[in-house]
């Protein structure tokens, strides 16, 4: 992998826990190795194609110089987080040297190496508000926010009265987002400021995004772009006193305890409003308001003028060419598609509104936050806001069990075809890190890691994995359910624990992952590929439970294909003789090992003898089938391709 080095960065800060070190500035030397691909920059000779080491240097200097540390280990970790999480560097090596750290040496130093997955997730509450074209601004703000953090939940959008504004000032729309991020609080605030800048903020009323809570932290922080010495705090002071702040926050996470007030947000909301149903204190934005904005944007698009939603409309029109005609005739719409049009399931039209003007939308009562999260024509959804409207941008594929063996081969194949890869792993962290480094060295910021145990708390785990995966690049196009368990189960000695272990790994987890992924895949018109097995139809002796679970996965594939059509394709690949199972010989005596190796060789040869091709297949053969079903098979769903060299012909 290429390396960009920042050598010997000199920083003065307070670091040390000994009495003689405290409240004294000390000089540190920081060296940073940014491991990232600079191949494109070398070929184009363009500054924008390489890593912005000057910006990283500036942020490191400001961050470290304005913080007090006990340990240089913490300094190194903060520097690594800035490089990896804020700037998307695949991996980084940081060396922090402290001169004269002791009487007996010239210096002491620490060296750390960090990847994306080494940093913890943090929860945060973000308040969004606007009174200048608020629906447009909030829609775009949430879309941009989803590109940088994982949005877990959105509150309703509330119409609120302006505070400290003159008569005649427009009402605000305020709402809250509960998010997960690996960004530190300063990095997250920079993201919010950047979103405001992209949306053309001139005054606070235009669009305002602020951090209300960062976990349960009570802290002060500074920004390098703010006036020197200006401190910001979390929780935000307004979370203690303002209804327009407390109510959206209480709506999104009612039981969250305010770190300072030591009360739940719903308790605070009830106290400040005097209402049990505190959300009724303000009117909420409804779907009709949002769809009215969509109608206006369509008129803008028809006239050939650019607007913030033009790309979304055009992408929608590509899939439904008669939408413009329906809209011009005043037909009611739902999910951005004329009512009654297939294949999307529609909201029932309001009685008597088949041919009306814009008032035909008045019967729709979904809140704006529901529209954001559910409707296909939501510019904040993964389907229409992915990569800011660049519809030729790389797709994102999540491969479970991708750290090694067949999963790693599938990940490499999809990556080579242009996909960005989410590498899921459970215990194989070292192998996953190696694959991550390998893929990112080929194409910078094209792979990411997600850890998860797919044998316990499956529904919650599946939701987390899918949400995190979709949040990395703001979209999800392919789910490959590859992770599985494979081992012999002799009848007569099968326990309930063994049964549950195999069923959870081979059937339950693919189902719950697929269920969780459906909204994201629907938005991208994506696909699911399940790794099935030829032994689902042809039982293998001593592997009865495994075969039963794979037979269930076959039916799961068929059922989901029917349930998810026409939005998401679901297919399977059933490998035959491809890779022999891994076996551990650590505790096996030498003599027994020889016997078992000989027996394995005999069984392998017996299996190969039943294959018309006369040889076992390669993992790439399976990966090719997965790629075909993921990318090219636009008119194929509910099918399972046997990659077995013709072995199934001998059933």
LUMDRENRO-954714 format. One record per residue (C-alpha): x, y, z. Coordinates in steps of 0.5 Angstrom, whole numbers, plus 500, padded with zeros to 3 digits. Example, Ala and Ser with C-alpha at 12.3 -4.5 7.8 and 13.67 -1.06 7.14 Angstrom:
2
x|y|z
525|491|516
527|498|514
This chain:
651
x|y|z
500|500|500
502|507|499
504|511|504
504|519|505
508|521|511
508|527|516
515|527|519
517|530|526
510|535|527
512|539|533
506|540|538
506|544|545
501|541|550
500|539|557
501|532|557
503|528|564
500|526|570
506|527|575
505|534|579
511|537|576
508|536|569
501|539|570
499|545|568
506|546|564
507|546|556
511|540|553
514|539|546
512|533|543
514|530|536
509|527|532
510|523|526
504|520|522
504|515|516
498|515|512
497|509|509
492|510|503
493|509|495
496|515|491
496|512|485
491|516|481
494|522|484
501|520|481
497|519|474
493|525|474
498|530|478
492|533|481
492|536|488
485|533|489
487|526|488
491|526|493
490|526|501
490|533|504
496|532|509
496|540|510
489|540|513
490|534|517
497|537|520
493|543|521
487|539|525
492|535|529
496|541|531
489|545|533
486|539|537
493|537|541
495|544|543
488|545|546
487|539|550
490|536|556
493|529|557
495|525|562
499|520|557
502|520|550
498|514|548
492|518|548
495|523|544
497|518|539
490|515|539
487|522|538
491|523|532
490|517|529
482|518|530
483|525|526
486|521|520
482|515|520
475|517|522
475|525|520
479|524|513
478|517|511
485|514|511
484|507|511
490|506|516
495|510|520
501|509|524
502|514|529
509|515|533
509|520|539
515|522|542
516|526|548
523|528|550
526|528|557
520|524|559
525|521|565
532|523|568
535|516|565
533|517|557
533|522|552
526|521|550
520|516|551
515|514|545
509|510|543
507|507|536
500|505|534
497|503|528
490|504|527
484|502|522
477|504|522
474|498|526
479|500|532
475|506|534
469|506|538
462|508|536
459|514|539
451|516|540
449|523|539
443|527|538
443|533|533
438|538|532
436|541|526
432|547|524
430|552|519
425|557|517
427|559|510
424|554|505
425|549|511
422|543|508
427|543|502
433|545|507
431|539|512
431|534|507
437|536|504
441|536|511
438|529|513
441|526|506
448|530|507
448|527|514
446|520|512
453|520|508
457|522|514
454|518|520
449|513|521
442|515|522
438|511|527
432|515|528
428|521|526
423|525|530
417|528|528
418|535|524
415|540|528
412|547|526
415|552|532
415|559|533
421|563|532
425|565|539
427|572|539
425|574|532
421|580|530
413|580|528
412|577|522
418|572|522
416|565|519
415|559|523
421|554|524
421|547|522
425|543|528
427|536|528
432|531|532
436|526|529
439|520|533
445|518|530
451|513|531
458|516|529
466|514|530
467|522|529
469|525|535
465|531|538
469|536|534
469|532|528
462|531|528
461|539|529
465|540|523
461|535|519
455|539|521
458|546|519
460|543|512
453|541|511
450|548|513
456|551|508
453|546|502
446|548|503
448|556|503
447|558|510
448|565|511
444|566|517
442|562|522
435|561|520
437|558|513
439|552|516
442|550|523
445|543|525
447|543|532
450|537|537
445|537|543
448|531|546
454|527|545
453|520|549
452|522|556
458|527|556
459|533|559
464|537|556
467|543|553
470|544|546
473|548|541
473|549|533
479|551|529
475|555|525
472|559|531
474|565|534
480|564|538
478|562|545
471|561|544
468|555|548
462|550|546
459|545|550
455|539|550
450|538|552
447|544|549
445|549|554
438|550|550
437|542|552
435|545|559
430|550|557
427|551|550
421|547|548
423|547|541
429|543|543
427|539|548
420|536|545
424|533|538
429|530|542
424|527|547
420|525|541
426|521|538
429|518|545
424|519|550
427|515|555
434|518|554
437|521|561
439|528|560
446|528|563
445|534|567
438|535|569
438|527|571
431|526|568
429|523|562
427|527|556
420|525|556
419|527|563
422|534|561
418|535|555
412|534|560
414|539|565
415|544|560
409|543|556
404|541|562
402|536|557
402|528|557
402|528|550
408|533|549
408|532|542
401|535|541
404|542|544
406|543|536
403|542|530
407|537|526
409|537|518
405|532|514
406|528|508
402|533|504
407|539|505
413|535|503
409|532|497
407|539|495
414|541|495
416|535|490
410|538|486
414|545|485
421|541|484
418|537|478
415|544|475
423|546|476
425|540|473
420|541|467
423|548|465
430|545|465
432|549|471
437|546|476
434|545|484
436|541|490
431|536|488
432|536|480
437|530|480
432|526|485
426|527|480
430|525|474
432|519|477
425|517|479
423|519|472
428|514|469
424|508|472
417|511|471
417|515|465
410|517|465
410|520|472
411|527|469
404|526|465
401|524|471
403|530|475
401|535|470
394|532|470
394|533|478
393|525|479
395|524|487
401|521|488
404|517|494
412|515|495
413|520|489
409|515|484
402|516|481
397|512|485
395|506|482
402|505|478
405|498|479
410|495|481
410|499|488
405|498|493
401|505|494
398|509|499
390|508|498
388|515|495
383|519|498
376|518|496
374|522|490
381|525|489
382|521|482
383|528|478
384|534|483
389|539|484
395|540|489
389|540|495
388|532|493
394|531|498
390|533|504
388|526|506
395|524|507
397|524|514
404|521|515
409|525|519
415|528|515
420|524|519
416|518|516
417|520|509
424|521|510
425|514|512
420|510|508
418|513|502
422|511|496
422|519|493
425|521|499
431|525|497
434|523|504
433|516|503
439|511|501
435|511|494
435|518|491
441|521|495
446|516|495
453|520|493
449|526|492
446|524|486
451|521|482
448|515|479
454|512|476
457|512|483
460|505|486
455|500|489
456|497|496
456|490|497
456|487|504
459|480|505
458|476|511
463|472|513
468|475|509
474|475|512
477|469|509
476|463|505
470|463|500
467|470|503
474|473|502
474|471|495
467|473|494
469|480|497
475|480|492
471|479|486
465|484|487
471|489|489
474|488|482
468|489|479
467|496|482
463|495|488
465|498|495
465|492|500
463|492|507
467|486|510
463|482|516
467|478|521
466|475|527
472|472|530
477|473|524
479|480|526
486|479|523
484|476|517
479|481|516
484|487|517
489|484|512
483|484|507
481|491|509
488|493|507
489|489|501
482|492|498
484|499|500
491|499|497
487|497|490
482|503|491
482|508|497
476|508|501
473|502|498
472|497|504
470|497|511
469|493|517
463|491|521
464|486|527
458|482|529
456|475|532
451|472|528
449|466|533
446|470|538
441|476|539
440|475|532
434|481|530
438|486|534
445|484|531
442|484|524
439|491|525
445|494|527
450|490|522
445|493|516
444|500|519
452|501|520
453|498|513
448|502|510
451|508|514
458|507|511
457|510|504
450|512|505
447|506|501
447|498|500
446|495|494
448|488|495
447|483|501
451|476|500
449|472|506
455|467|506
457|466|513
455|459|516
457|453|520
459|447|518
460|440|522
458|433|523
452|431|527
451|424|528
444|422|529
443|420|536
448|425|539
445|431|537
443|436|542
438|442|542
444|447|543
448|444|536
441|444|533
440|451|535
447|453|533
447|451|526
439|453|525
441|460|527
448|461|523
445|458|517
438|460|516
436|465|522
441|470|521
440|470|513
433|471|514
434|477|519
439|480|515
435|480|509
429|483|513
433|489|516
436|490|509
430|490|505
428|498|506
436|500|503
436|495|498
429|497|495
431|504|495
437|502|491
433|496|487
439|492|489
439|484|491
441|479|496
445|472|494
444|467|499
450|461|499
446|455|499
449|448|498
447|442|493
446|438|500
440|442|501
437|437|496
442|431|496
443|429|504
450|428|506
451|422|511
453|425|518
451|432|516
443|431|517
442|438|521
447|442|516
443|439|510
436|441|514
438|448|515
441|449|508
434|446|505
431|451|510
435|457|506
433|454|499
426|456|501
428|462|505
431|464|498
424|462|494
420|466|499
424|472|500
424|473|492
416|473|492
415|477|498
421|482|496
419|483|488
419|487|484
424|491|488
429|487|491
432|480|487
433|474|491
437|468|489
442|463|491
448|460|489
449|452|491
457|450|491
459|443|490
466|440|491
469|447|492
473|448|498
474|442|503
472|444|511
478|447|515
480|442|520
484|443|526
490|438|528
493|441|534
490|436|539
491|430|534
496|425|535
501|424|530
498|417|528
491|419|528
492|425|524
495|420|519
489|416|519
484|421|518
488|425|513
488|418|509
481|418|510
479|425|508
483|424|502
479|418|500
472|421|501
475|427|497
477|423|491
470|419|492
466|426|491
470|428|485
469|422|482
462|423|482
463|430|478
462|430|470
468|435|470
473|430|474
475|435|478
473|440|484
472|447|483
475|453|485
472|459|490
473|464|484
467|459|480
462|461|486
464|468|486
463|469|479
456|466|480
455|471|486
457|477|481
453|475|476
447|475|480
449|481|484
450|485|478
448|482|471
441|478|473
436|484|472
431|479|470
432|473|475
430|472|482
428|466|486
433|462|483
439|457|486
445|456|481
448|450|483
456|451|482
458|444|482
461|441|476
455|438|474
455|433|480
447|434|481
446|431|474
448|424|478
442|425|484
